[in-house]
């Protein structure tokens, strides 16, 4: 998710809203179940005291984080039964330490876990993808088969 404070731009969690070349088949068009490649975005306007205006934040976040964010901004108590992390620390400081990851899933056995640097994808057919965005921001080089990653 990439966004700017005051007008966060979030990418949809639903994979059908994210066109991407099919998993492992960069030449075939089609939605990827847990790819994280973006197209349409959800916009959330968050004005308020202490919220930095117009800064870009590249920390991973998910739509599940919006509800806890709204609870904190309105002074309501968080609900421990619900998932998601408040984005308020990032709204106040887009470079704040953010240990959280973003998860995406679609259908049984398809899921993705994204940190600020890495993305791991598992498909229900058993295939996997792993990308290091420090070296491959566009996810062209699947590292899952690299022998140096296997210990």
CORCORVEN-V28415 format. One record per helix or strand of 2 or more residues. SS is the DSSP state (H for helix, E for strand). FROM is the first residue (numbers start at 1). LEN is the number of residues. Records with the same first field share a line. If there is no record, write none. Layout:
BEGIN
SS: FROM-LEN, FROM-LEN
END
This chain:
BEGIN
E: 3-2, 7-5, 19-3, 29-3, 41-5, 56-2, 102-4, 111-4, 118-5, 128-5
H: 15-3, 64-10, 88-5, 147-3
END
